[in-house]
Amino acid sequence: MTEETSLRSVLEPLRSAARERDLSYRAMNIRRRFRIRLRSRTLELGERTLVMGVLNVTPDSFSDGGRYLGAGAAVRRALEMEA
């Protein structure tokens, strides 16, 4: 099994679960919206608020000491970050 095949076998069930979560989330339609007034404008949050996390998986990463080099370890850590 190649690294690419291994990564695909790990990611496909996760993609499927993510699609199911997305559909159930949309069905509930419980997203709250907020407005934050600033001096120059108003920020509207909720309709399309995005949050991003960075998981460095390079061998020379100083922040994690190379703990997430394998595909499985990286995916597990990404799911922990998402939770």
mmCIF file of the N, C-alpha and C atoms, coordinates in Angstrom:
data_MODEL
# 
_entry.id   MODEL 
# 
loop_
_atom_site.group_PDB 
_atom_site.id 
_atom_site.type_symbol 
_atom_site.label_atom_id 
_atom_site.label_alt_id 
_atom_site.label_comp_id 
_atom_site.label_asym_id 
_atom_site.label_entity_id 
_atom_site.label_seq_id 
_atom_site.pdbx_PDB_ins_code 
_atom_site.Cartn_x 
_atom_site.Cartn_y 
_atom_site.Cartn_z 
_atom_site.occupancy 
_atom_site.B_iso_or_equiv 
_atom_site.pdbx_formal_charge 
_atom_site.auth_seq_id 
_atom_site.auth_comp_id 
_atom_site.auth_asym_id 
_atom_site.auth_atom_id 
_atom_site.pdbx_PDB_model_num 
ATOM 1   N N  . MET A 1 1  ? 0.847   -1.180 0.000  1.00 0.00 ? 1  MET A N  1 
ATOM 2   C CA . MET A 1 1  ? 0.000   0.000  0.000  1.00 0.00 ? 1  MET A CA 1 
ATOM 3   C C  . MET A 1 1  ? 0.892   1.243  0.000  1.00 0.00 ? 1  MET A C  1 
ATOM 4   N N  . THR A 1 2  ? 0.652   2.148  -0.919 1.00 0.00 ? 2  THR A N  1 
ATOM 5   C CA . THR A 1 2  ? 1.444   3.367  -0.990 1.00 0.00 ? 2  THR A CA 1 
ATOM 6   C C  . THR A 1 2  ? 0.946   4.376  0.032  1.00 0.00 ? 2  THR A C  1 
ATOM 7   N N  . GLU A 1 3  ? 1.763   5.396  0.283  1.00 0.00 ? 3  GLU A N  1 
ATOM 8   C CA . GLU A 1 3  ? 1.369   6.460  1.220  1.00 0.00 ? 3  GLU A CA 1 
ATOM 9   C C  . GLU A 1 3  ? 0.095   7.150  0.744  1.00 0.00 ? 3  GLU A C  1 
ATOM 10  N N  . GLU A 1 4  ? -0.029  7.349  -0.599 1.00 0.00 ? 4  GLU A N  1 
ATOM 11  C CA . GLU A 1 4  ? -1.223  7.999  -1.145 1.00 0.00 ? 4  GLU A CA 1 
ATOM 12  C C  . GLU A 1 4  ? -2.461  7.134  -0.924 1.00 0.00 ? 4  GLU A C  1 
ATOM 13  N N  . THR A 1 5  ? -2.336  5.828  -1.172 1.00 0.00 ? 5  THR A N  1 
ATOM 14  C CA . THR A 1 5  ? -3.454  4.914  -0.955 1.00 0.00 ? 5  THR A CA 1 
ATOM 15  C C  . THR A 1 5  ? -3.834  4.886  0.514  1.00 0.00 ? 5  THR A C  1 
ATOM 16  N N  . SER A 1 6  ? -2.821  4.854  1.386  1.00 0.00 ? 6  SER A N  1 
ATOM 17  C CA . SER A 1 6  ? -3.072  4.850  2.821  1.00 0.00 ? 6  SER A CA 1 
ATOM 18  C C  . SER A 1 6  ? -3.812  6.115  3.242  1.00 0.00 ? 6  SER A C  1 
ATOM 19  N N  . LEU A 1 7  ? -3.397  7.252  2.726  1.00 0.00 ? 7  LEU A N  1 
ATOM 20  C CA . LEU A 1 7  ? -4.044  8.519  3.059  1.00 0.00 ? 7  LEU A CA 1 
ATOM 21  C C  . LEU A 1 7  ? -5.485  8.523  2.565  1.00 0.00 ? 7  LEU A C  1 
ATOM 22  N N  . ARG A 1 8  ? -5.716  8.013  1.365  1.00 0.00 ? 8  ARG A N  1 
ATOM 23  C CA . ARG A 1 8  ? -7.084  7.957  0.837  1.00 0.00 ? 8  ARG A CA 1 
ATOM 24  C C  . ARG A 1 8  ? -7.969  7.077  1.700  1.00 0.00 ? 8  ARG A C  1 
ATOM 25  N N  . SER A 1 9  ? -7.438  5.940  2.154  1.00 0.00 ? 9  SER A N  1 
ATOM 26  C CA . SER A 1 9  ? -8.254  5.034  2.964  1.00 0.00 ? 9  SER A CA 1 
ATOM 27  C C  . SER A 1 9  ? -8.584  5.648  4.319  1.00 0.00 ? 9  SER A C  1 
ATOM 28  N N  . VAL A 1 10 ? -7.732  6.544  4.806  1.00 0.00 ? 10 VAL A N  1 
ATOM 29  C CA . VAL A 1 10 ? -8.003  7.230  6.067  1.00 0.00 ? 10 VAL A CA 1 
ATOM 30  C C  . VAL A 1 10 ? -8.984  8.375  5.849  1.00 0.00 ? 10 VAL A C  1 
ATOM 31  N N  . LEU A 1 11 ? -8.816  9.103  4.752  1.00 0.00 ? 11 LEU A N  1 
ATOM 32  C CA . LEU A 1 11 ? -9.617  10.306 4.528  1.00 0.00 ? 11 LEU A CA 1 
ATOM 33  C C  . LEU A 1 11 ? -11.046 10.032 4.059  1.00 0.00 ? 11 LEU A C  1 
ATOM 34  N N  . GLU A 1 12 ? -11.274 8.976  3.280  1.00 0.00 ? 12 GLU A N  1 
ATOM 35  C CA . GLU A 1 12 ? -12.608 8.763  2.726  1.00 0.00 ? 12 GLU A CA 1 
ATOM 36  C C  . GLU A 1 12 ? -13.687 8.588  3.792  1.00 0.00 ? 12 GLU A C  1 
ATOM 37  N N  . PRO A 1 13 ? -13.470 7.771  4.837  1.00 0.00 ? 13 PRO A N  1 
ATOM 38  C CA . PRO A 1 13 ? -14.503 7.696  5.880  1.00 0.00 ? 13 PRO A CA 1 
ATOM 39  C C  . PRO A 1 13 ? -14.707 9.035  6.592  1.00 0.00 ? 13 PRO A C  1 
ATOM 40  N N  . LEU A 1 14 ? -13.643 9.809  6.718  1.00 0.00 ? 14 LEU A N  1 
ATOM 41  C CA . LEU A 1 14 ? -13.762 11.117 7.365  1.00 0.00 ? 14 LEU A CA 1 
ATOM 42  C C  . LEU A 1 14 ? -14.564 12.083 6.502  1.00 0.00 ? 14 LEU A C  1 
ATOM 43  N N  . ARG A 1 15 ? -14.326 12.043 5.201  1.00 0.00 ? 15 ARG A N  1 
ATOM 44  C CA . ARG A 1 15 ? -15.098 12.893 4.289  1.00 0.00 ? 15 ARG A CA 1 
ATOM 45  C C  . ARG A 1 15 ? -16.576 12.529 4.342  1.00 0.00 ? 15 ARG A C  1 
ATOM 46  N N  . SER A 1 16 ? -16.852 11.238 4.366  1.00 0.00 ? 16 SER A N  1 
ATOM 47  C CA . SER A 1 16 ? -18.234 10.776 4.433  1.00 0.00 ? 16 SER A CA 1 
ATOM 48  C C  . SER A 1 16 ? -18.905 11.258 5.716  1.00 0.00 ? 16 SER A C  1 
ATOM 49  N N  . ALA A 1 17 ? -18.200 11.132 6.838  1.00 0.00 ? 17 ALA A N  1 
ATOM 50  C CA . ALA A 1 17 ? -18.750 11.597 8.120  1.00 0.00 ? 17 ALA A CA 1 
ATOM 51  C C  . ALA A 1 17 ? -18.959 13.101 8.102  1.00 0.00 ? 17 ALA A C  1 
ATOM 52  N N  . ALA A 1 18 ? -18.038 13.827 7.494  1.00 0.00 ? 18 ALA A N  1 
ATOM 53  C CA . ALA A 1 18 ? -18.167 15.290 7.421  1.00 0.00 ? 18 ALA A CA 1 
ATOM 54  C C  . ALA A 1 18 ? -19.384 15.676 6.595  1.00 0.00 ? 18 ALA A C  1 
ATOM 55  N N  . ARG A 1 19 ? -19.627 14.965 5.498  1.00 0.00 ? 19 ARG A N  1 
ATOM 56  C CA . ARG A 1 19 ? -20.814 15.259 4.678  1.00 0.00 ? 19 ARG A CA 1 
ATOM 57  C C  . ARG A 1 19 ? -22.085 15.019 5.483  1.00 0.00 ? 19 ARG A C  1 
ATOM 58  N N  . GLU A 1 20 ? -22.117 13.922 6.242  1.00 0.00 ? 20 GLU A N  1 
ATOM 59  C CA . GLU A 1 20 ? -23.296 13.626 7.057  1.00 0.00 ? 20 GLU A CA 1 
ATOM 60  C C  . GLU A 1 20 ? -23.508 14.689 8.125  1.00 0.00 ? 20 GLU A C  1 
ATOM 61  N N  . ARG A 1 21 ? -22.420 15.126 8.781  1.00 0.00 ? 21 ARG A N  1 
ATOM 62  C CA . ARG A 1 21 ? -22.543 16.184 9.797  1.00 0.00 ? 21 ARG A CA 1 
ATOM 63  C C  . ARG A 1 21 ? -23.033 17.469 9.177  1.00 0.00 ? 21 ARG A C  1 
ATOM 64  N N  . ASP A 1 22 ? -22.507 17.800 7.988  1.00 0.00 ? 22 ASP A N  1 
ATOM 65  C CA . ASP A 1 22 ? -22.908 19.025 7.313  1.00 0.00 ? 22 ASP A CA 1 
ATOM 66  C C  . ASP A 1 22 ? -24.391 18.996 6.977  1.00 0.00 ? 22 ASP A C  1 
ATOM 67  N N  . LEU A 1 23 ? -24.870 17.872 6.480  1.00 0.00 ? 23 LEU A N  1 
ATOM 68  C CA . LEU A 1 23 ? -26.282 17.771 6.128  1.00 0.00 ? 23 LEU A CA 1 
ATOM 69  C C  . LEU A 1 23 ? -27.175 17.881 7.359  1.00 0.00 ? 23 LEU A C  1 
ATOM 70  N N  . SER A 1 24 ? -26.796 17.213 8.450  1.00 0.00 ? 24 SER A N  1 
ATOM 71  C CA . SER A 1 24 ? -27.627 17.294 9.649  1.00 0.00 ? 24 SER A CA 1 
ATOM 72  C C  . SER A 1 24 ? -27.567 18.699 10.245 1.00 0.00 ? 24 SER A C  1 
ATOM 73  N N  . TYR A 1 25 ? -26.417 19.356 10.161 1.00 0.00 ? 25 TYR A N  1 
ATOM 74  C CA . TYR A 1 25 ? -26.297 20.720 10.667 1.00 0.00 ? 25 TYR A CA 1 
ATOM 75  C C  . TYR A 1 25 ? -27.182 21.664 9.862  1.00 0.00 ? 25 TYR A C  1 
ATOM 76  N N  . ARG A 1 26 ? -27.146 21.523 8.571  1.00 0.00 ? 26 ARG A N  1 
ATOM 77  C CA . ARG A 1 26 ? -27.990 22.378 7.721  1.00 0.00 ? 26 ARG A CA 1 
ATOM 78  C C  . ARG A 1 26 ? -29.465 22.132 7.994  1.00 0.00 ? 26 ARG A C  1 
ATOM 79  N N  . ALA A 1 27 ? -29.817 20.871 8.234  1.00 0.00 ? 27 ALA A N  1 
ATOM 80  C CA . ALA A 1 27 ? -31.215 20.537 8.505  1.00 0.00 ? 27 ALA A CA 1 
ATOM 81  C C  . ALA A 1 27 ? -31.694 21.214 9.778  1.00 0.00 ? 27 ALA A C  1 
ATOM 82  N N  . MET A 1 28 ? -30.834 21.314 10.771 1.00 0.00 ? 28 MET A N  1 
ATOM 83  C CA . MET A 1 28 ? -31.227 21.954 12.031 1.00 0.00 ? 28 MET A CA 1 
ATOM 84  C C  . MET A 1 28 ? -31.324 23.464 11.882 1.00 0.00 ? 28 MET A C  1 
ATOM 85  N N  . ASN A 1 29 ? -30.498 24.044 11.030 1.00 0.00 ? 29 ASN A N  1 
ATOM 86  C CA . ASN A 1 29 ? -30.520 25.475 10.748 1.00 0.00 ? 29 ASN A CA 1 
ATOM 87  C C  . ASN A 1 29 ? -30.566 26.311 12.027 1.00 0.00 ? 29 ASN A C  1 
ATOM 88  N N  . ILE A 1 30 ? -29.600 26.104 12.895 1.00 0.00 ? 30 ILE A N  1 
ATOM 89  C CA . ILE A 1 30 ? -29.584 26.801 14.181 1.00 0.00 ? 30 ILE A CA 1 
ATOM 90  C C  . ILE A 1 30 ? -28.473 27.841 14.281 1.00 0.00 ? 30 ILE A C  1 
ATOM 91  N N  . ARG A 1 31 ? -27.903 28.206 13.180 1.00 0.00 ? 31 ARG A N  1 
ATOM 92  C CA . ARG A 1 31 ? -26.780 29.139 13.205 1.00 0.00 ? 31 ARG A CA 1 
ATOM 93  C C  . ARG A 1 31 ? -27.230 30.523 13.661 1.00 0.00 ? 31 ARG A C  1 
ATOM 94  N N  . ARG A 1 32 ? -26.592 31.011 14.704 1.00 0.00 ? 32 ARG A N  1 
ATOM 95  C CA . ARG A 1 32 ? -26.903 32.346 15.210 1.00 0.00 ? 32 ARG A CA 1 
ATOM 96  C C  . ARG A 1 32 ? -26.085 33.384 14.464 1.00 0.00 ? 32 ARG A C  1 
ATOM 97  N N  . ARG A 1 33 ? -26.637 34.562 14.340 1.00 0.00 ? 33 ARG A N  1 
ATOM 98  C CA . ARG A 1 33 ? -25.939 35.658 13.661 1.00 0.00 ? 33 ARG A CA 1 
ATOM 99  C C  . ARG A 1 33 ? -25.691 36.782 14.657 1.00 0.00 ? 33 ARG A C  1 
ATOM 100 N N  . PHE A 1 34 ? -24.546 37.431 14.492 1.00 0.00 ? 34 PHE A N  1 
ATOM 101 C CA . PHE A 1 34 ? -24.154 38.518 15.393 1.00 0.00 ? 34 PHE A CA 1 
ATOM 102 C C  . PHE A 1 34 ? -23.697 39.706 14.576 1.00 0.00 ? 34 PHE A C  1 
ATOM 103 N N  . ARG A 1 35 ? -23.881 40.873 15.145 1.00 0.00 ? 35 ARG A N  1 
ATOM 104 C CA . ARG A 1 35 ? -23.349 42.100 14.539 1.00 0.00 ? 35 ARG A CA 1 
ATOM 105 C C  . ARG A 1 35 ? -22.458 42.780 15.555 1.00 0.00 ? 35 ARG A C  1 
ATOM 106 N N  . ILE A 1 36 ? -21.252 43.100 15.118 1.00 0.00 ? 36 ILE A N  1 
ATOM 107 C CA . ILE A 1 36 ? -20.314 43.823 15.972 1.00 0.00 ? 36 ILE A CA 1 
ATOM 108 C C  . ILE A 1 36 ? -20.057 45.168 15.311 1.00 0.00 ? 36 ILE A C  1 
ATOM 109 N N  . ARG A 1 37 ? -20.430 46.225 16.010 1.00 0.00 ? 37 ARG A N  1 
ATOM 110 C CA . ARG A 1 37 ? -20.262 47.569 15.455 1.00 0.00 ? 37 ARG A CA 1 
ATOM 111 C C  . ARG A 1 37 ? -18.865 48.101 15.778 1.00 0.00 ? 37 ARG A C  1 
ATOM 112 N N  . LEU A 1 38 ? -18.152 48.480 14.723 1.00 0.00 ? 38 LEU A N  1 
ATOM 113 C CA . LEU A 1 38 ? -16.839 49.093 14.854 1.00 0.00 ? 38 LEU A CA 1 
ATOM 114 C C  . LEU A 1 38 ? -16.964 50.560 14.473 1.00 0.00 ? 38 LEU A C  1 
ATOM 115 N N  . ARG A 1 39 ? -15.922 51.302 14.654 1.00 0.00 ? 39 ARG A N  1 
ATOM 116 C CA . ARG A 1 39 ? -15.982 52.728 14.290 1.00 0.00 ? 39 ARG A CA 1 
ATOM 117 C C  . ARG A 1 39 ? -16.310 52.941 12.826 1.00 0.00 ? 39 ARG A C  1 
ATOM 118 N N  . SER A 1 40 ? -15.653 52.160 11.979 1.00 0.00 ? 40 SER A N  1 
ATOM 119 C CA . SER A 1 40 ? -15.801 52.400 10.541 1.00 0.00 ? 40 SER A CA 1 
ATOM 120 C C  . SER A 1 40 ? -16.784 51.473 9.830  1.00 0.00 ? 40 SER A C  1 
ATOM 121 N N  . ARG A 1 41 ? -17.191 50.403 10.491 1.00 0.00 ? 41 ARG A N  1 
ATOM 122 C CA . ARG A 1 41 ? -18.105 49.464 9.824  1.00 0.00 ? 41 ARG A CA 1 
ATOM 123 C C  . ARG A 1 41 ? -18.724 48.517 10.841 1.00 0.00 ? 41 ARG A C  1 
ATOM 124 N N  . THR A 1 42 ? -19.609 47.668 10.361 1.00 0.00 ? 42 THR A N  1 
ATOM 125 C CA . THR A 1 42 ? -20.230 46.641 11.191 1.00 0.00 ? 42 THR A CA 1 
ATOM 126 C C  . THR A 1 42 ? -19.837 45.276 10.654 1.00 0.00 ? 42 THR A C  1 
ATOM 127 N N  . LEU A 1 43 ? -19.339 44.424 11.530 1.00 0.00 ? 43 LEU A N  1 
ATOM 128 C CA . LEU A 1 43 ? -19.013 43.053 11.143 1.00 0.00 ? 43 LEU A CA 1 
ATOM 129 C C  . LEU A 1 43 ? -20.239 42.184 11.356 1.00 0.00 ? 43 LEU A C  1 
ATOM 130 N N  . GLU A 1 44 ? -20.600 41.429 10.356 1.00 0.00 ? 44 GLU A N  1 
ATOM 131 C CA . GLU A 1 44 ? -21.730 40.508 10.476 1.00 0.00 ? 44 GLU A CA 1 
ATOM 132 C C  . GLU A 1 44 ? -21.167 39.101 10.534 1.00 0.00 ? 44 GLU A C  1 
ATOM 133 N N  . LEU A 1 45 ? -21.356 38.446 11.660 1.00 0.00 ? 45 LEU A N  1 
ATOM 134 C CA . LEU A 1 45 ? -20.827 37.107 11.882 1.00 0.00 ? 45 LEU A CA 1 
ATOM 135 C C  . LEU A 1 45 ? -21.960 36.100 11.949 1.00 0.00 ? 45 LEU A C  1 
ATOM 136 N N  . GLY A 1 46 ? -21.703 34.895 11.514 1.00 0.00 ? 46 GLY A N  1 
ATOM 137 C CA . GLY A 1 46 ? -22.683 33.825 11.648 1.00 0.00 ? 46 GLY A CA 1 
ATOM 138 C C  . GLY A 1 46 ? -23.120 33.233 10.344 1.00 0.00 ? 46 GLY A C  1 
ATOM 139 N N  . GLU A 1 47 ? -23.471 34.075 9.387  1.00 0.00 ? 47 GLU A N  1 
ATOM 140 C CA . GLU A 1 47 ? -23.940 33.516 8.128  1.00 0.00 ? 47 GLU A CA 1 
ATOM 141 C C  . GLU A 1 47 ? -22.821 32.772 7.422  1.00 0.00 ? 47 GLU A C  1 
ATOM 142 N N  . ARG A 1 48 ? -21.622 33.326 7.494  1.00 0.00 ? 48 ARG A N  1 
ATOM 143 C CA . ARG A 1 48 ? -20.492 32.691 6.827  1.00 0.00 ? 48 ARG A CA 1 
ATOM 144 C C  . ARG A 1 48 ? -19.211 32.922 7.615  1.00 0.00 ? 48 ARG A C  1 
ATOM 145 N N  . THR A 1 49 ? -19.244 32.693 8.898  1.00 0.00 ? 49 THR A N  1 
ATOM 146 C CA . THR A 1 49 ? -18.060 32.843 9.724  1.00 0.00 ? 49 THR A CA 1 
ATOM 147 C C  . THR A 1 49 ? -17.173 31.624 9.532  1.00 0.00 ? 49 THR A C  1 
ATOM 148 N N  . LEU A 1 50 ? -15.903 31.847 9.257  1.00 0.00 ? 50 LEU A N  1 
ATOM 149 C CA . LEU A 1 50 ? -14.961 30.758 9.027  1.00 0.00 ? 50 LEU A CA 1 
ATOM 150 C C  . LEU A 1 50 ? -13.862 30.800 10.082 1.00 0.00 ? 50 LEU A C  1 
ATOM 151 N N  . VAL A 1 51 ? -13.459 29.638 10.536 1.00 0.00 ? 51 VAL A N  1 
ATOM 152 C CA . VAL A 1 51 ? -12.369 29.519 11.496 1.00 0.00 ? 51 VAL A CA 1 
ATOM 153 C C  . VAL A 1 51 ? -11.370 28.529 10.913 1.00 0.00 ? 51 VAL A C  1 
ATOM 154 N N  . MET A 1 52 ? -10.087 28.848 11.040 1.00 0.00 ? 52 MET A N  1 
ATOM 155 C CA . MET A 1 52 ? -9.077  27.991 10.454 1.00 0.00 ? 52 MET A CA 1 
ATOM 156 C C  . MET A 1 52 ? -8.038  27.632 11.502 1.00 0.00 ? 52 MET A C  1 
ATOM 157 N N  . GLY A 1 53 ? -7.573  26.416 11.460 1.00 0.00 ? 53 GLY A N  1 
ATOM 158 C CA . GLY A 1 53 ? -6.459  25.973 12.290 1.00 0.00 ? 53 GLY A CA 1 
ATOM 159 C C  . GLY A 1 53 ? -5.339  25.516 11.383 1.00 0.00 ? 53 GLY A C  1 
ATOM 160 N N  . VAL A 1 54 ? -4.121  25.617 11.850 1.00 0.00 ? 54 VAL A N  1 
ATOM 161 C CA . VAL A 1 54 ? -2.962  25.215 11.052 1.00 0.00 ? 54 VAL A CA 1 
ATOM 162 C C  . VAL A 1 54 ? -2.293  24.029 11.727 1.00 0.00 ? 54 VAL A C  1 
ATOM 163 N N  . LEU A 1 55 ? -2.115  22.966 10.991 1.00 0.00 ? 55 LEU A N  1 
ATOM 164 C CA . LEU A 1 55 ? -1.431  21.777 11.482 1.00 0.00 ? 55 LEU A CA 1 
ATOM 165 C C  . LEU A 1 55 ? -0.192  21.590 10.624 1.00 0.00 ? 55 LEU A C  1 
ATOM 166 N N  . ASN A 1 56 ? 0.958   21.847 11.189 1.00 0.00 ? 56 ASN A N  1 
ATOM 167 C CA . ASN A 1 56 ? 2.215   21.738 10.459 1.00 0.00 ? 56 ASN A CA 1 
ATOM 168 C C  . ASN A 1 56 ? 2.682   20.294 10.507 1.00 0.00 ? 56 ASN A C  1 
ATOM 169 N N  . VAL A 1 57 ? 2.789   19.665 9.359  1.00 0.00 ? 57 VAL A N  1 
ATOM 170 C CA . VAL A 1 57 ? 3.191   18.257 9.297  1.00 0.00 ? 57 VAL A CA 1 
ATOM 171 C C  . VAL A 1 57 ? 4.531   18.077 8.597  1.00 0.00 ? 57 VAL A C  1 
ATOM 172 N N  . THR A 1 58 ? 5.307   19.120 8.517  1.00 0.00 ? 58 THR A N  1 
ATOM 173 C CA . THR A 1 58 ? 6.625   19.008 7.897  1.00 0.00 ? 58 THR A CA 1 
ATOM 174 C C  . THR A 1 58 ? 7.622   18.423 8.886  1.00 0.00 ? 58 THR A C  1 
ATOM 175 N N  . PRO A 1 59 ? 8.622   17.709 8.390  1.00 0.00 ? 59 PRO A N  1 
ATOM 176 C CA . PRO A 1 59 ? 9.591   17.067 9.291  1.00 0.00 ? 59 PRO A CA 1 
ATOM 177 C C  . PRO A 1 59 ? 10.373  18.055 10.149 1.00 0.00 ? 59 PRO A C  1 
ATOM 178 N N  . ASP A 1 60 ? 10.516  19.281 9.686  1.00 0.00 ? 60 ASP A N  1 
ATOM 179 C CA . ASP A 1 60 ? 11.299  20.257 10.451 1.00 0.00 ? 60 ASP A CA 1 
ATOM 180 C C  . ASP A 1 60 ? 10.432  21.154 11.338 1.00 0.00 ? 60 ASP A C  1 
ATOM 181 N N  . SER A 1 61 ? 9.199   20.752 11.575 1.00 0.00 ? 61 SER A N  1 
ATOM 182 C CA . SER A 1 61 ? 8.298   21.551 12.400 1.00 0.00 ? 61 SER A CA 1 
ATOM 183 C C  . SER A 1 61 ? 8.836   21.678 13.816 1.00 0.00 ? 61 SER A C  1 
ATOM 184 N N  . PHE A 1 62 ? 8.996   22.906 14.266 1.00 0.00 ? 62 PHE A N  1 
ATOM 185 C CA . PHE A 1 62 ? 9.517   23.141 15.616 1.00 0.00 ? 62 PHE A CA 1 
ATOM 186 C C  . PHE A 1 62 ? 8.427   23.056 16.671 1.00 0.00 ? 62 PHE A C  1 
ATOM 187 N N  . SER A 1 63 ? 7.172   23.209 16.270 1.00 0.00 ? 63 SER A N  1 
ATOM 188 C CA . SER A 1 63 ? 6.100   23.294 17.263 1.00 0.00 ? 63 SER A CA 1 
ATOM 189 C C  . SER A 1 63 ? 5.610   21.943 17.763 1.00 0.00 ? 63 SER A C  1 
ATOM 190 N N  . ASP A 1 64 ? 5.711   20.897 16.947 1.00 0.00 ? 64 ASP A N  1 
ATOM 191 C CA . ASP A 1 64 ? 5.182   19.602 17.384 1.00 0.00 ? 64 ASP A CA 1 
ATOM 192 C C  . ASP A 1 64 ? 6.235   18.508 17.454 1.00 0.00 ? 64 ASP A C  1 
ATOM 193 N N  . GLY A 1 65 ? 7.452   18.816 17.104 1.00 0.00 ? 65 GLY A N  1 
ATOM 194 C CA . GLY A 1 65 ? 8.518   17.826 17.184 1.00 0.00 ? 65 GLY A CA 1 
ATOM 195 C C  . GLY A 1 65 ? 8.335   16.640 16.249 1.00 0.00 ? 65 GLY A C  1 
ATOM 196 N N  . GLY A 1 66 ? 7.587   16.808 15.165 1.00 0.00 ? 66 GLY A N  1 
ATOM 197 C CA . GLY A 1 66 ? 7.401   15.738 14.198 1.00 0.00 ? 66 GLY A CA 1 
ATOM 198 C C  . GLY A 1 66 ? 6.397   14.676 14.607 1.00 0.00 ? 66 GLY A C  1 
ATOM 199 N N  . ARG A 1 67 ? 5.512   14.976 15.548 1.00 0.00 ? 67 ARG A N  1 
ATOM 200 C CA . ARG A 1 67 ? 4.545   13.982 16.036 1.00 0.00 ? 67 ARG A CA 1 
ATOM 201 C C  . ARG A 1 67 ? 3.473   13.627 15.020 1.00 0.00 ? 67 ARG A C  1 
ATOM 202 N N  . TYR A 1 68 ? 3.240   14.472 14.011 1.00 0.00 ? 68 TYR A N  1 
ATOM 203 C CA . TYR A 1 68 ? 2.126   14.264 13.088 1.00 0.00 ? 68 TYR A CA 1 
ATOM 204 C C  . TYR A 1 68 ? 2.592   14.017 11.653 1.00 0.00 ? 68 TYR A C  1 
ATOM 205 N N  . LEU A 1 69 ? 3.708   13.329 11.495 1.00 0.00 ? 69 LEU A N  1 
ATOM 206 C CA . LEU A 1 69 ? 4.238   13.075 10.152 1.00 0.00 ? 69 LEU A CA 1 
ATOM 207 C C  . LEU A 1 69 ? 3.416   12.027 9.401  1.00 0.00 ? 69 LEU A C  1 
ATOM 208 N N  . GLY A 1 70 ? 2.921   11.018 10.075 1.00 0.00 ? 70 GLY A N  1 
ATOM 209 C CA . GLY A 1 70 ? 2.123   9.988  9.412  1.00 0.00 ? 70 GLY A CA 1 
ATOM 210 C C  . GLY A 1 70 ? 0.725   10.487 9.107  1.00 0.00 ? 70 GLY A C  1 
ATOM 211 N N  . ALA A 1 71 ? 0.138   9.952  8.042  1.00 0.00 ? 71 ALA A N  1 
ATOM 212 C CA . ALA A 1 71 ? -1.193  10.392 7.620  1.00 0.00 ? 71 ALA A CA 1 
ATOM 213 C C  . ALA A 1 71 ? -2.228  10.195 8.724  1.00 0.00 ? 71 ALA A C  1 
ATOM 214 N N  . GLY A 1 72 ? -2.223  9.040  9.358  1.00 0.00 ? 72 GLY A N  1 
ATOM 215 C CA . GLY A 1 72 ? -3.200  8.760  10.415 1.00 0.00 ? 72 GLY A CA 1 
ATOM 216 C C  . GLY A 1 72 ? -3.073  9.701  11.589 1.00 0.00 ? 72 GLY A C  1 
ATOM 217 N N  . ALA A 1 73 ? -1.834  9.960  12.014 1.00 0.00 ? 73 ALA A N  1 
ATOM 218 C CA . ALA A 1 73 ? -1.603  10.865 13.148 1.00 0.00 ? 73 ALA A CA 1 
ATOM 219 C C  . ALA A 1 73 ? -2.045  12.285 12.800 1.00 0.00 ? 73 ALA A C  1 
ATOM 220 N N  . ALA A 1 74 ? -1.778  12.706 11.576 1.00 0.00 ? 74 ALA A N  1 
ATOM 221 C CA . ALA A 1 74 ? -2.161  14.060 11.154 1.00 0.00 ? 74 ALA A CA 1 
ATOM 222 C C  . ALA A 1 74 ? -3.680  14.208 11.107 1.00 0.00 ? 74 ALA A C  1 
ATOM 223 N N  . VAL A 1 75 ? -4.364  13.201 10.577 1.00 0.00 ? 75 VAL A N  1 
ATOM 224 C CA . VAL A 1 75 ? -5.828  13.266 10.492 1.00 0.00 ? 75 VAL A CA 1 
ATOM 225 C C  . VAL A 1 75 ? -6.439  13.264 11.890 1.00 0.00 ? 75 VAL A C  1 
ATOM 226 N N  . ARG A 1 76 ? -5.931  12.397 12.778 1.00 0.00 ? 76 ARG A N  1 
ATOM 227 C CA . ARG A 1 76 ? -6.456  12.371 14.151 1.00 0.00 ? 76 ARG A CA 1 
ATOM 228 C C  . ARG A 1 76 ? -6.268  13.731 14.831 1.00 0.00 ? 76 ARG A C  1 
ATOM 229 N N  . ARG A 1 77 ? -5.103  14.336 14.652 1.00 0.00 ? 77 ARG A N  1 
ATOM 230 C CA . ARG A 1 77 ? -4.847  15.647 15.270 1.00 0.00 ? 77 ARG A CA 1 
ATOM 231 C C  . ARG A 1 77 ? -5.757  16.716 14.671 1.00 0.00 ? 77 ARG A C  1 
ATOM 232 N N  . ALA A 1 78 ? -5.984  16.659 13.365 1.00 0.00 ? 78 ALA A N  1 
ATOM 233 C CA . ALA A 1 78 ? -6.871  17.637 12.728 1.00 0.00 ? 78 ALA A CA 1 
ATOM 234 C C  . ALA A 1 78 ? -8.281  17.514 13.288 1.00 0.00 ? 78 ALA A C  1 
ATOM 235 N N  . LEU A 1 79 ? -8.743  16.289 13.501 1.00 0.00 ? 79 LEU A N  1 
ATOM 236 C CA . LEU A 1 79 ? -10.082 16.098 14.074 1.00 0.00 ? 79 LEU A CA 1 
ATOM 237 C C  . LEU A 1 79 ? -10.137 16.596 15.510 1.00 0.00 ? 79 LEU A C  1 
ATOM 238 N N  . GLU A 1 80 ? -9.046  16.420 16.258 1.00 0.00 ? 80 GLU A N  1 
ATOM 239 C CA . GLU A 1 80 ? -9.001  16.974 17.626 1.00 0.00 ? 80 GLU A CA 1 
ATOM 240 C C  . GLU A 1 80 ? -9.106  18.492 17.586 1.00 0.00 ? 80 GLU A C  1 
ATOM 241 N N  . MET A 1 81 ? -8.393  19.106 16.634 1.00 0.00 ? 81 MET A N  1 
ATOM 242 C CA . MET A 1 81 ? -8.414  20.567 16.505 1.00 0.00 ? 81 MET A CA 1 
ATOM 243 C C  . MET A 1 81 ? -9.808  21.057 16.155 1.00 0.00 ? 81 MET A C  1 
ATOM 244 N N  . GLU A 1 82 ? -10.518 20.290 15.335 1.00 0.00 ? 82 GLU A N  1 
ATOM 245 C CA . GLU A 1 82 ? -11.840 20.690 14.885 1.00 0.00 ? 82 GLU A CA 1 
ATOM 246 C C  . GLU A 1 82 ? -12.872 20.629 16.008 1.00 0.00 ? 82 GLU A C  1 
ATOM 247 N N  . ALA A 1 83 ? -12.676 19.704 16.917 1.00 0.00 ? 83 ALA A N  1 
ATOM 248 C CA . ALA A 1 83 ? -13.676 19.484 17.985 1.00 0.00 ? 83 ALA A CA 1 
ATOM 249 C C  . ALA A 1 83 ? -13.812 20.614 18.932 1.00 0.00 ? 83 ALA A C  1 
# 
